[in-house]
Amino acid sequence: MLAKERQDRILAEVRRRGGVRIGELTEMLGVSDMTIRRDFETLAQFGLVQKVHGGAVDTCATAGPSTDEPGFDVKSYRQQAEKEAIAAEGARLVRPGTAVGVSAGTTTWALARHLRDIPELTVVTNSVPVAEVLRASGRADLNVVLSGGYRTRSDALVGPVADAAIRSLHVDLLFLGVHGMDRDQGFTTPNLMEAETDRALLKSTRRLVVLADHTKWGVVGLSTIATLREADVIVTDDGLRPDARAELAEQVGELIVARIENARQGAG
């Protein structure tokens, strides 16, 4: 078994149970204690698990501080299958020849790869990685408008320059990535400047689509971007709990639940 495959299995077990012990994994995977400890170290470096005495626990099991803001590289390793499934469903909402807004985030970054296949698009974004993905397509019929601004840890361009540029534009559909979503606090982010820029994006659109995997439910960041009812569509994955689905279905215009298995099969 390759190290990456073994680490994926360890992470899946941690996510399923909330935590695992080294001894359990050595028996399950047929490897040494030292190998499991090295795997824990690798996963912990990306913020995917938290090492504890004799094992590791899921970093997503307990909500962190409202100001906690992992970097783009760390977040890009989390919930990859979920994000891919959500991105594929989100792209189906886009019609050729429209203007689309795309906020910063790793789920919207996954969406950008699907947008490359839609003809005659104009994409407005404050995300450097999203703009890079779209630029790399080399398509003459794909227009990308990248706001200026101050670059955050999540590779978002924010601040007065970004806000002014975005407020002067109008898009048909906005895809918003969020740090957390909560029944009472709505869609949130730990970064105050990013929240302000996201609100500028929100004012520029006719229709809001929020892309958020199941681990975002119940997470509350420092600043609210919008209430749940402001979203026209939420695209999430089938890992979301039934009670959370019911809550979102009641408050949002349309709830789309992507199947994670579809994304895994597509990747294979």
Secondary structure, 3 states (H helix, E strand, C coil): CCHHHHHHHHHHHHHHHCEEEHHHHHHHHCCCHHHHHHHHHHHHHCCCEEEECCEEEECCCCCCCCCCCCCHHHHHCCCHHHHHHHHHHHHCCCCCCCEEEECCCHHHHHHHHHHCCCCCCEEEECEHHHHHHHHCCCCCCCEEEECCCEECCCCEEECHHHHHHHHCCCECEEEEECCEEECCCEEEECCHHHHHHHHHHHHCECCEEEECCHHHECCCCCEEEECHHHCCEEEEECCCCHHHHHHHHHHCCEEEEECHHHHHHHHC
